[in-house]
Amino acid sequence: MRWKGRPQSTNVEDRRGGGGGFMKRKSTSLGGIGFFIMLLLFLFFGQGKSLLDFSGGSAPQTQSSGDGATNGKQDDAGEFIKVVLKDTETVWGNIFEKSNVKYQQPKLVIFNNRVQSACGVTSSAVGPFYCPGDNKIYIDPGFFSELNQMGGKGDFAKAYVIAHELGHHIQSLQGISDKVTRMQQRMSKTKANKLSVRLELQADCYAGIYVHHIEKKYHILEEGDLEEAINAAYVIGDDHMQKRAGMGVNAASFTHGSSKQRAHWLKTGMLHGSVSKCDTFADLR
Ligand SMILES: [Zn+2]
């Protein structure tokens, strides 16, 4: 992806270097969905780790690659995040404008180790996340190293991760996240799980929409970029992660979708670039 020297978003809060304080249990997070996912994963994995959204299950290695710290030096991770966020502002701003709706840009917080948000205090171990309570995306750049170790290589894999979280912001603006949370409160865990998967797959499809439009507008893709994003969606599929953790694949415990599903919906968004093609809930109706 061509990103060096391109315009950067000003909606970024850099909280690297500061600690978020004592880790406490969240009362609600991600509109309740995040907590629910954490709880389920806790139950299925039997570990005290909070896996959310992208986490591979181990906390990112603190600045092993220099990803997270600025130290007054070149800050590639920070710069990259700001460029991708700016791109999403352009893409989603245009899409909303076409429907005569003003796009409310989210803030993005870059942090290390743990962070305080309207969703509580969250450890890096949960991976990047979106908090609907304050409409902010939270990313510890250390996650990118972890993604790399998991096989999600390349800069466009990172762009996909950011665009996926942005997808959750869109769902929040559309009222979809709230609706799903309310429905989940009235159903069994297995059924609620299935809805979480739909929500995550839609965020993948929305990430694809970003790819579609940003390429159309700026031609920033380089050879292998699309494959990098699709491959990243594949390696963080639930089945792939369960296998990687040395466990049998248990579809009932999926919260984000299988590798195949995630790659499929990302590709769907990439191909059509249209929100109407991202109805991952269609066959449930
Ligand atoms: Zn997600």
Residues whose N, C-alpha, C, O or C-beta is under 5 A from the ligand:
A	BS01	ZN	D53 E200 A203
